[in-house]
């Protein structure tokens, strides 16, 4: 048996207990062993899981889902200029997904992304048109002045 689970180095103090973030990750990954473990043991177990090729798909899912499942523990990463520019460029003169909206400024794009991140952590982790529809709904709601005549949202 690995010393990771032996508990030999566990002092039992609250300071040595796994962090809430570690506990959430271990539970999601299905790696929480019976009985207590130390923060160091939890960290080693997570590192071991991260190094295993068999766990890569589940880890990708964790890094996508943790913002939605535990918004009190994990704040979404800050948006980059490049990412905001990409979202801004998605809206052409013809609109997107039936929306008749003008292209937002870069500042408006950041506001939209931050609003969605606060309200729906992980909203952009879904692929396909659903995330774009969420973005467009938020854009139409927060910046109605960008609606062209006959704007539908």
C-alpha positions as CSV (number, residue, x, y, z in Angstrom):
1,X,0.0,0.0,0.0
2,X,1.3,3.4,-0.9
3,X,2.3,5.7,2.0
4,X,-0.1,8.2,0.4
5,X,-2.9,6.3,2.0
6,X,-1.1,4.9,5.0
7,X,-1.8,7.9,7.2
8,X,1.6,7.5,8.9
9,X,2.6,11.1,8.4
10,X,-0.7,12.5,9.3
11,X,-0.6,14.7,12.4
12,X,-4.3,15.2,12.5
13,X,-4.2,19.0,12.9
14,X,-6.6,21.2,11.0
15,X,-3.7,23.0,9.3
16,X,-2.6,19.7,7.8
17,X,-6.1,18.9,6.4
18,X,-6.6,19.0,2.7
19,X,-7.8,22.4,1.3
20,X,-11.4,22.7,0.2
21,X,-10.1,22.9,-3.4
22,X,-8.2,19.6,-3.0
23,X,-11.2,18.0,-1.5
24,X,-13.4,19.1,-4.3
25,X,-10.9,17.9,-6.9
26,X,-10.5,14.5,-5.2
27,X,-14.2,14.0,-4.9
28,X,-14.8,14.9,-8.6
29,X,-12.1,12.6,-9.8
30,X,-13.3,9.8,-7.6
31,X,-10.0,9.6,-5.7
32,X,-11.1,10.4,-2.2
33,X,-10.0,7.4,-0.1
34,X,-11.8,6.3,3.1
35,X,-10.4,8.0,6.2
36,X,-8.5,11.2,6.6
37,X,-5.5,12.4,4.7
38,X,-3.1,15.3,5.0
39,X,-2.8,18.2,2.6
40,X,0.5,16.8,1.4
41,X,-1.1,13.4,0.7
42,X,-4.0,15.0,-1.1
43,X,-1.6,17.1,-3.2
44,X,0.5,14.0,-4.0
45,X,-2.6,12.1,-5.0
46,X,-3.8,14.9,-7.3
47,X,-0.3,15.1,-8.9
48,X,-0.3,11.4,-9.4
49,X,-3.7,11.6,-11.1
50,X,-2.5,14.5,-13.3
51,X,0.5,12.5,-14.4
52,X,-1.5,9.4,-15.5
53,X,-2.6,9.3,-19.2
54,X,-5.7,7.4,-18.1
55,X,-7.0,10.4,-16.2
56,X,-6.5,13.1,-18.8
57,X,-10.1,13.2,-20.1
58,X,-11.5,13.4,-16.5
59,X,-9.0,16.1,-15.6
60,X,-10.1,18.2,-18.6
61,X,-13.7,17.8,-17.5
62,X,-12.7,18.9,-14.0
63,X,-10.9,22.0,-15.2
64,X,-14.0,22.8,-17.3
65,X,-16.6,22.0,-14.6
66,X,-15.0,23.3,-11.4
67,X,-16.0,26.9,-12.0
68,X,-19.7,25.9,-12.3
69,X,-19.7,23.3,-9.5
70,X,-17.7,25.3,-7.0
71,X,-17.9,29.1,-7.8
72,X,-17.2,29.8,-4.2
73,X,-13.8,28.0,-4.5
74,X,-12.7,28.7,-8.0
75,X,-12.9,32.1,-9.7
76,X,-12.9,31.9,-13.5
77,X,-9.5,32.9,-14.9
78,X,-9.3,36.5,-16.1
79,X,-10.1,37.1,-19.7
80,X,-7.2,37.9,-22.1
81,X,-7.2,40.7,-24.7
82,X,-6.8,38.0,-27.3
83,X,-9.9,36.1,-26.1
84,X,-12.0,39.3,-26.0
85,X,-10.8,40.2,-29.5
86,X,-11.9,36.7,-30.7
87,X,-15.4,37.1,-29.2
88,X,-15.6,40.6,-30.7
89,X,-14.6,39.3,-34.1
90,X,-17.4,36.6,-34.0
91,X,-20.0,39.3,-34.7
92,X,-19.8,40.3,-38.4
93,X,-22.0,42.9,-40.1
94,X,-24.5,40.1,-40.7
95,X,-24.8,39.3,-37.0
96,X,-24.5,35.8,-35.6
97,X,-27.1,33.1,-35.2
98,X,-29.9,35.3,-36.4
99,X,-29.0,38.2,-34.1
100,X,-29.0,41.7,-35.7
101,X,-26.4,43.4,-33.6
102,X,-23.5,45.7,-34.4
103,X,-20.0,44.6,-33.4
104,X,-19.3,45.6,-29.7
105,X,-16.3,47.5,-28.7
106,X,-13.5,45.7,-26.9
107,X,-14.6,47.2,-23.6
108,X,-18.2,46.1,-24.2
109,X,-16.9,42.6,-25.0
110,X,-14.9,42.4,-21.7
111,X,-18.0,43.6,-19.8
112,X,-20.1,40.8,-21.4
113,X,-17.5,38.1,-20.7
114,X,-17.2,39.2,-17.1
115,X,-20.9,39.3,-16.6
116,X,-21.4,35.8,-18.0
117,X,-18.4,34.5,-15.9
118,X,-20.0,35.9,-12.7
119,X,-23.5,34.7,-13.4
120,X,-22.7,31.3,-15.1
121,X,-19.2,30.1,-14.4
122,X,-18.0,27.8,-17.1
123,X,-20.6,29.0,-19.6
124,X,-18.1,29.1,-22.4
125,X,-16.8,25.5,-21.9
126,X,-19.6,24.1,-23.9
127,X,-18.8,23.8,-27.6
128,X,-21.0,24.8,-30.5
129,X,-23.5,27.5,-31.0
130,X,-25.0,27.4,-27.5
131,X,-22.2,29.4,-26.0
132,X,-22.4,31.9,-28.8
133,X,-26.1,32.3,-28.2
134,X,-25.4,33.0,-24.5
135,X,-22.9,35.6,-25.5
136,X,-25.3,37.2,-28.0
137,X,-28.1,37.3,-25.4
138,X,-25.9,39.0,-22.9
139,X,-24.7,41.4,-25.5
140,X,-28.2,42.4,-26.5
141,X,-29.2,42.7,-22.8
142,X,-26.2,44.8,-21.7
143,X,-25.8,46.8,-24.8
144,X,-29.2,47.3,-26.4
145,X,-27.8,50.3,-28.4
146,X,-26.0,47.8,-30.6
147,X,-29.3,46.3,-31.8
148,X,-30.0,47.0,-35.5
149,X,-33.5,47.8,-36.6
150,X,-35.6,44.6,-36.3
151,X,-33.2,43.2,-33.8
152,X,-34.4,39.8,-32.4
153,X,-32.9,38.3,-29.3
